[in-house]
Amino acid sequence: MPKAGYGDESQIPAGHGDDSQAPAGRGSGRSDAADSGDDSASTQSQRVDKWLWHARVVKTRALAAKLVKAGHVRRNREPLKKSSDLVRLGDVLTIALPSRVVVWKILGCSDRRGPAPEAATLYQDLTVRGGQGG
């Protein structure tokens, strides 16, 4: 008598061996935009550490996480506490960098860290330059 194993269909729990009952996408059971092929929802929001890295604010995602954890990033005037917090189109980020403070409105999210010209399309710079006129 052969041993029951992966090749023995009788050992597969109900609903797991029939492709007609498999969930859409990659089979994870999730129905988010990344699995359904709809890019519009997946590009509407993104983790702040990933967005900072893609927008070339910092050189690594780890440095982006440190920047957030240290309290140097605000979203719509509220300090972000975790690097996993999401940012969305239209959010305004205030980022305290070692040499300056920048204020950027998020215009887009990216799936990759591209060249600087591509990164510049992700935000609108709202930073007030110069001192007060007097």
N, CA and C of each residue as an Amber inpcrd file, in Angstrom:
protein
   402
   0.8520000  -1.1950000   0.0000000   0.0000000   0.0000000   0.0000000
   0.8860000   1.2430000   0.0000000   0.6900000   2.1740000  -0.9470000
   1.5360000   3.3690000  -1.0120000   1.2340000   4.3160000   0.1380000
   2.2920000   5.0540000   0.5360000   2.1330000   6.0620000   1.5970000
   1.3100000   7.2320000   1.0770000   0.4910000   7.7930000   1.9710000
  -0.2590000   8.9960000   1.5990000   0.7060000  10.1720000   1.6100000
   0.7200000  10.9330000   0.5680000   1.6250000  12.0750000   0.4940000
   1.0170000  13.1540000  -0.3650000   1.8790000  14.0460000  -0.8660000
   1.3910000  15.1600000  -1.6750000   0.7630000  14.6960000  -2.9700000
   1.1760000  13.5340000  -3.4760000   0.6120000  13.0390000  -4.7130000
  -0.7420000  12.3830000  -4.5310000  -1.1420000  12.1210000  -3.3010000
  -2.4050000  11.4500000  -3.0090000  -3.4900000  12.4970000  -2.8040000
  -4.4030000  12.6060000  -3.7610000  -5.4340000  13.6420000  -3.7050000
  -6.3710000  13.4890000  -2.5270000  -6.4560000  12.2960000  -1.9370000
  -7.3590000  12.0970000  -0.8070000  -6.8800000  12.8470000   0.4340000
  -5.6020000  13.2700000   0.4400000  -5.0450000  13.9840000   1.5970000
  -5.1980000  15.5040000   1.4880000  -5.6820000  15.9780000   0.3510000
  -5.8470000  17.4200000   0.1560000  -7.1560000  17.8470000   0.7980000
  -7.1310000  18.8630000   1.6950000  -8.3700000  19.3310000   2.3240000
  -9.3800000  19.7990000   1.2890000 -10.6370000  19.6910000   1.6040000
 -11.7180000  20.0750000   0.6980000 -11.5430000  21.5110000   0.2380000
 -11.7350000  21.7370000  -1.0550000 -11.6610000  23.0880000  -1.6030000
 -10.2670000  23.5120000  -2.0090000  -9.2290000  22.6920000  -1.7150000
  -7.8640000  23.0990000  -2.0480000  -7.3110000  22.4050000  -3.2790000
  -7.9620000  21.3650000  -3.7590000  -7.4370000  20.6600000  -4.9110000
  -8.1590000  21.0200000  -6.1920000  -9.2310000  21.7540000  -6.1150000
 -10.0480000  22.0860000  -7.2660000  -9.7590000  23.5190000  -7.6970000
  -9.2260000  23.6990000  -8.8970000  -8.8810000  25.0390000  -9.3820000
 -10.0890000  25.9320000  -9.5490000 -11.2790000  25.3630000  -9.7160000
 -12.4630000  26.1850000  -9.9190000 -12.8440000  26.9570000  -8.6570000
 -12.3330000  26.5160000  -7.5130000 -12.6430000  27.1970000  -6.2630000
 -11.4970000  28.0570000  -5.7650000 -10.4060000  28.1350000  -6.5300000
  -9.2420000  28.9140000  -6.1150000  -9.5850000  30.3950000  -6.1630000
  -9.0870000  31.1690000  -5.1870000  -9.3460000  32.6080000  -5.1950000
  -8.6210000  33.2730000  -6.3600000  -9.1290000  34.4180000  -6.7820000
  -8.5220000  35.1670000  -7.8840000  -7.1470000  35.6650000  -7.4770000
  -6.3060000  35.9260000  -8.4540000  -4.9870000  36.4800000  -8.1690000
  -3.9600000  35.3900000  -7.9770000  -3.0780000  35.5970000  -7.0170000
  -1.9740000  34.6760000  -6.8000000  -2.3280000  33.5430000  -5.8560000
  -3.5890000  33.4310000  -5.4350000  -3.9780000  32.3330000  -4.5720000
  -3.7940000  32.6350000  -3.1000000  -3.5650000  33.8770000  -2.7340000
  -3.3450000  34.2140000  -1.3370000  -4.6550000  34.3950000  -0.5840000
  -5.7770000  34.4490000  -1.3020000  -7.0470000  34.6750000  -0.6450000
  -7.3580000  36.1530000  -0.4770000  -6.3920000  37.0100000  -0.7980000
  -6.6170000  38.4530000  -0.6940000  -7.2370000  38.9360000  -1.9850000
  -7.9800000  40.0090000  -1.9000000  -8.5810000  40.5560000  -3.1100000
  -8.1990000  42.0150000  -3.2730000  -6.9230000  42.3230000  -3.0220000
  -6.5010000  43.7080000  -3.1770000  -6.1630000  43.9960000  -4.6320000
  -5.8420000  45.2460000  -4.9190000  -5.6340000  45.6650000  -6.3040000
  -4.4320000  44.9820000  -6.9320000  -3.3940000  44.6840000  -6.1430000
  -2.2090000  44.0510000  -6.7060000  -2.5440000  42.6640000  -7.2420000
  -3.4710000  41.9680000  -6.6150000  -3.8380000  40.6370000  -7.0590000
  -4.8250000  40.6750000  -8.2090000  -5.6730000  41.6620000  -8.2690000
  -6.7070000  41.7010000  -9.2910000  -6.2110000  42.3050000 -10.5960000
  -4.9910000  42.8810000 -10.5830000  -4.4460000  43.4670000 -11.7950000
  -4.8250000  44.9230000 -11.9710000  -5.5820000  45.5110000 -11.0560000
  -5.9830000  46.9080000 -11.1400000  -4.9220000  47.7640000 -10.4580000
  -4.1320000  48.4960000 -11.2480000  -3.0410000  49.2870000 -10.7010000
  -3.4990000  50.5590000 -10.0140000  -4.6950000  51.0540000 -10.3350000
  -5.1180000  52.3580000  -9.8260000  -5.1910000  52.3990000  -8.3120000
  -5.7190000  51.3770000  -7.6690000  -5.8300000  51.3950000  -6.2110000
  -4.4790000  51.1770000  -5.5490000  -3.6010000  50.3710000  -6.1520000
  -2.3120000  50.0910000  -5.5400000  -1.4000000  51.3120000  -5.6010000
  -1.6220000  52.2200000  -6.5500000  -0.7700000  53.3910000  -6.6610000
  -1.3710000  54.6110000  -5.9640000  -2.5040000  54.4530000  -5.3190000
  -3.1280000  55.5630000  -4.6090000  -2.5370000  55.7520000  -3.2180000
  -1.9460000  54.7140000  -2.6460000  -1.3290000  54.8200000  -1.3340000
  -0.0940000  53.9320000  -1.2900000   0.8110000  54.2570000  -0.3550000
   2.0630000  53.5260000  -0.2580000   2.6510000  53.7460000   1.1270000
   3.4270000  52.7750000   1.6020000   4.1240000  52.9410000   2.8690000
   5.0160000  54.1730000   2.7910000   5.0880000  54.9250000   3.8760000
   5.8610000  56.1730000   3.8500000   7.3490000  55.9040000   3.6350000
   7.8940000  54.8420000   4.2350000   9.3220000  54.5680000   4.0410000
   9.6290000  54.2510000   2.5800000   8.7410000  53.5200000   1.9600000
   8.9240000  53.1740000   0.5520000   8.7970000  54.4170000  -0.3200000
   7.8120000  55.2740000  -0.0070000   7.6170000  56.4860000  -0.7960000
   8.8320000  57.4040000  -0.6750000   9.3540000  57.5800000   0.5280000
  10.5310000  58.4390000   0.7270000  11.7340000  57.9120000  -0.0540000
  11.8820000  56.6090000  -0.0880000  12.9850000  55.9930000  -0.8190000
  12.7820000  56.1590000  -2.3250000  11.5700000  55.9160000  -2.8100000
  11.2840000  56.0610000  -4.2400000  11.4180000  57.5180000  -4.6890000
  11.0750000  58.4540000  -3.8130000  11.1740000  59.8800000  -4.1520000
  12.5960000  60.4060000  -3.9740000  13.5120000  59.5240000  -3.5920000
  14.9310000  59.8460000  -3.4360000  15.2100000  60.8750000  -2.3520000
  14.4260000  60.8480000  -1.2800000  14.7080000  61.6900000  -0.1200000
  15.9210000  61.1210000   0.6090000  15.9990000  59.8040000   0.6610000
  17.1010000  59.1010000   1.3250000  17.6460000  58.0270000   0.3890000
  18.8450000  57.5230000   0.7130000  19.4940000  56.5460000  -0.1590000
  18.9960000  55.1210000   0.0480000  18.5010000  54.8140000   1.2540000
  18.0230000  53.4510000   1.5130000  16.6750000  53.4940000   2.2210000
  15.9610000  52.3920000   2.1220000  14.6690000  52.3050000   2.7970000
  14.8630000  52.2670000   4.3130000  15.9610000  51.6930000   4.7620000
  16.2610000  51.6590000   6.2010000  16.4530000  53.0710000   6.7460000
  17.1130000  53.9270000   5.9840000  17.2810000  55.3190000   6.4080000
  15.9360000  56.0440000   6.4250000  15.0590000  55.7000000   5.5050000
  13.7210000  56.2880000   5.5010000  12.9690000  55.8880000   6.7620000
  13.0850000  54.6340000   7.1510000  12.4240000  54.1520000   8.3690000
  12.9740000  54.8690000   9.6020000  14.2890000  55.0840000   9.6320000
  14.9040000  55.8090000  10.7570000  14.4010000  57.2430000  10.8260000
  14.2710000  57.8740000   9.6790000  13.7920000  59.2570000   9.6100000
  12.3860000  59.3620000  10.1940000  11.5270000  58.4000000   9.8510000
  10.1580000  58.3920000  10.3560000  10.1540000  58.1120000  11.8560000
  10.8980000  57.0930000  12.2740000  10.9310000  56.6960000  13.6880000
  11.4580000  57.8210000  14.5800000  12.3810000  58.6130000  14.0570000
  12.9530000  59.7250000  14.8170000  12.0070000  60.9150000  14.9060000
  10.8660000  60.8450000  14.2040000   9.8900000  61.9190000  14.2730000
  10.1560000  63.0640000  13.3210000  10.9400000  62.8310000  12.2870000
  11.2980000  63.8950000  11.3500000  10.3670000  63.9990000  10.1510000
   9.3030000  63.1830000  10.1390000   8.3650000  63.2190000   9.0150000
   6.9580000  63.4390000   9.5470000   6.2780000  64.4350000   8.9820000
   4.8750000  64.7070000   9.3260000   4.0250000  64.5500000   8.0840000
   2.8270000  64.0260000   8.2720000   1.8510000  63.9130000   7.1900000
   0.6800000  64.7960000   7.5560000   0.4050000  65.7950000   6.7470000
  -0.6950000  66.7280000   7.0110000  -0.6150000  67.2740000   8.4380000
   0.5640000  67.7110000   8.8210000   0.8910000  68.3280000  10.1120000
   0.9300000  67.3680000  11.2990000   0.6340000  66.0970000  11.0770000
   0.6520000  65.1000000  12.1590000   1.9110000  64.2500000  12.0490000
   2.6730000  64.1120000  13.1410000   3.8880000  63.2840000  13.0710000
   3.5480000  61.8180000  12.8020000   4.3230000  61.2000000  11.9410000
   4.1480000  59.7790000  11.6710000   4.9410000  58.9870000  12.6970000
   4.3770000  57.8940000  13.1580000   5.0090000  57.1020000  14.2070000
   5.7020000  55.8540000  13.6680000   5.1620000  55.2970000  12.5660000
   5.6950000  54.0440000  12.0420000   6.0260000  54.1820000  10.5610000
   7.0610000  53.4840000  10.1570000   7.4410000  53.5300000   8.7420000
   6.4220000  52.8130000   7.8650000   5.5560000  52.0280000   8.4760000
   4.5250000  51.3250000   7.7070000   3.2610000  52.1580000   7.5170000
   3.2150000  53.3630000   8.0980000   2.0660000  54.2400000   7.8860000
   1.9390000  54.5600000   6.4000000   0.7090000  54.6570000   5.9330000
   0.4760000  54.9030000   4.5140000   0.3800000  56.3870000   4.2020000
   0.8850000  56.7550000   3.0370000   0.6850000  58.0980000   2.5030000
  -0.1570000  57.9530000   1.2510000  -0.9550000  58.9780000   0.9800000
  -1.8840000  58.9370000  -0.1510000  -1.6890000  60.1630000  -1.0390000
  -2.2240000  60.0860000  -2.2340000  -2.1660000  61.2280000  -3.1410000
  -2.8120000  62.4300000  -2.4640000  -2.1730000  63.5780000  -2.5570000
  -2.7100000  64.7830000  -1.9590000  -2.1930000  65.0630000  -0.5600000
  -1.6040000  64.0580000   0.1130000  -1.0310000  64.2890000   1.4390000
   0.1390000  65.2670000   1.3230000   0.3460000  66.0630000   2.3700000
   1.4820000  66.9760000   2.4080000   2.4490000  66.4700000   3.4660000
   3.6880000  66.1890000   3.0420000   4.7220000  65.7190000   3.9560000
   5.6550000  66.8630000   4.3040000   5.9460000  66.9910000   5.5910000
   6.9670000  67.9150000   6.0550000   8.1170000  67.0450000   6.5370000
   9.2840000  67.2030000   5.9190000  10.4150000  66.3270000   6.1890000
  11.5800000  67.1630000   6.6960000  12.0060000  66.8790000   7.9230000
  13.1400000  67.5840000   8.5080000  14.4160000  66.8120000   8.1880000
  15.1810000  67.3470000   7.2560000  16.4540000  66.7520000   6.8660000
  17.5720000  67.4580000   7.6260000  18.7680000  66.8850000   7.6630000
  19.8600000  67.5130000   8.4280000  20.1730000  68.9530000   8.0090000
  20.0540000  69.2710000   6.7190000  20.4380000  70.6060000   6.2660000
  19.2650000  71.5410000   5.9920000  18.0520000  71.0040000   5.9460000
  16.8920000  71.8370000   5.6060000  15.6010000  71.1080000   5.9290000
  14.5060000  71.8360000   5.8390000  13.1730000  71.2590000   5.9870000
  12.4610000  71.4400000   4.6500000  11.8620000  70.3540000   4.1570000
  11.1310000  70.4400000   2.8960000   9.6620000  70.1120000   3.1330000
   8.8160000  70.7290000   2.3450000   7.3740000  70.4690000   2.3860000
   6.9760000  70.0320000   0.9910000   6.4770000  68.7870000   0.8790000
   6.1420000  68.2230000  -0.4150000   4.7260000  67.7010000  -0.4180000
   3.9980000  68.0030000  -1.4910000   2.6640000  67.4360000  -1.7070000
   2.8250000  66.2060000  -2.5840000   2.2290000  65.0920000  -2.1760000
   2.3600000  63.8450000  -2.9130000   1.4450000  63.8710000  -4.1430000
   2.0730000  63.7240000  -5.3170000   1.3470000  63.7080000  -6.5810000
   1.2060000  62.2960000  -7.1420000   2.0310000  61.3800000  -6.6550000
   1.9840000  60.0130000  -7.1630000   2.7820000  59.0610000  -6.3200000
   2.5570000  57.7850000  -6.5670000   3.3070000  56.7160000  -5.9330000
   3.9620000  55.9150000  -7.0400000   5.0450000  55.2430000  -6.7190000
   5.7910000  54.5170000  -7.7280000   5.9990000  53.0720000  -7.2980000
   6.1510000  52.1970000  -8.2810000   6.4150000  50.7940000  -8.0060000
   7.9070000  50.5090000  -7.8810000   8.7290000  51.5090000  -8.2440000
  10.1720000  51.2920000  -8.1950000  10.8870000  52.5940000  -7.8830000
  12.1660000  52.4770000  -7.5440000  12.9970000  53.6490000  -7.3160000
  13.7010000  53.9580000  -8.6280000  13.1580000  54.9160000  -9.3400000
  13.6930000  55.2470000 -10.6540000  14.7120000  56.3670000 -10.5820000
  15.0940000  56.8780000 -11.7370000  16.0460000  57.9900000 -11.7910000
  15.4400000  59.2710000 -11.2180000  16.3020000  60.2190000 -10.9030000
  15.8740000  61.4590000 -10.2670000  14.7550000  62.1870000 -11.0090000
  14.8080000  62.3040000 -12.3430000  13.7040000  62.9880000 -13.0300000
  12.3540000  62.2970000 -12.8170000  12.3680000  60.9710000 -12.7640000
  11.1390000  60.2180000 -12.5100000  10.6700000  60.4390000 -11.0700000
  11.6090000  60.4530000 -10.1290000  11.2720000  60.6620000  -8.7200000
  10.6610000  62.0460000  -8.5030000  11.1310000  63.0260000  -9.2560000
  10.6350000  64.3950000  -9.1040000   9.1690000  64.5340000  -9.5170000
   8.6510000  63.5800000 -10.2670000   7.2370000  63.6390000 -10.6670000
   6.3110000  63.1410000  -9.5580000   6.8670000  62.6180000  -8.4800000
   6.0560000  62.0660000  -7.3950000   5.5710000  63.1330000  -6.4200000
   6.1380000  64.3330000  -6.4910000   5.7900000  65.3640000  -5.5100000
   5.8300000  66.7600000  -6.1210000   5.1630000  67.6680000  -5.4200000
   5.2340000  69.0970000  -5.7460000   5.9040000  69.7640000  -4.5550000
   6.9490000  70.5170000  -4.7940000   7.6840000  71.1720000  -3.7240000
   6.9380000  72.4290000  -3.2670000   6.4800000  72.4180000  -2.0120000
   5.7640000  73.5730000  -1.4380000   6.6310000  74.3450000  -0.4630000
   7.9270000  74.0180000  -0.4080000   8.8440000  74.6210000   0.5410000
   8.9550000  76.1140000   0.2950000   8.8380000  76.8950000   1.3480000
   9.0190000  78.3470000   1.2630000  10.5100000  78.6200000   1.3460000
  11.0330000  79.2660000   0.3530000  12.4820000  79.5340000   0.2950000
  12.7680000  80.9550000   0.7940000  13.9690000  81.1110000   1.3580000
  14.4220000  82.4290000   1.7800000  13.8250000  82.8590000   3.1110000
  14.2880000  83.9900000   3.5950000  13.8160000  84.5210000   4.8650000
  12.6540000  85.4860000   4.6710000  12.2750000  86.1220000   5.7460000
  11.1820000  87.0880000   5.6790000  11.7380000  88.4070000   5.1510000
  10.9810000  89.0050000   4.2590000  11.4110000  90.2950000   3.6940000
  11.3030000  91.3910000   4.7360000  12.2900000  92.2750000   4.7990000
  12.1960000  93.2670000   5.8540000  12.8510000  94.5040000   5.6050000
